[in-house]
Amino acid sequence: MNIETLREYCVSKKGVTESFPFDKVTLVFKVMGKMFALTGLNEELRVSLKCDPEKAIELRQEYETVIPGFHLSKIHWNTIIIDGTIPTQQIETWIDDSYNLIVNSLTKKLRAELDEL
């Protein structure tokens, strides 16, 4: 996976927008205004993803390249160093999980808006 495929996968999801709200090098992906993934453009490829707290710990124990969320809540976020050791399909599954965590936490009104997109 490279930055282009990461970006394409994230923006292909329903209702996703991308922006640089923090600085000029941190690309943030949001669904209905809520962040589910972010990556830096000026460093080794990494992506930070929202994660169920128990699963987050399990993934950190299983994979050397999964670390607590960088500059994020260590309970709810993992940062994945994308260096080829984790298959792209697995990373995409984690992106899906992060996206779904956010979608499932949306208000009924926002979910209805998302469904209409």
Secondary structure, DSSP 8 states (H G I E B T S, - for coil): --HHHHHHHHHTSTTEEEE-SS-SSEEEEEETTEEEEEEESSSS-EEEEE--HHHHHHHHHH-TTEEE-TTS-TTTEEEEE-SSSS-HHHHHHHHHHHHHHHHHHS-HHHHHHHHH-
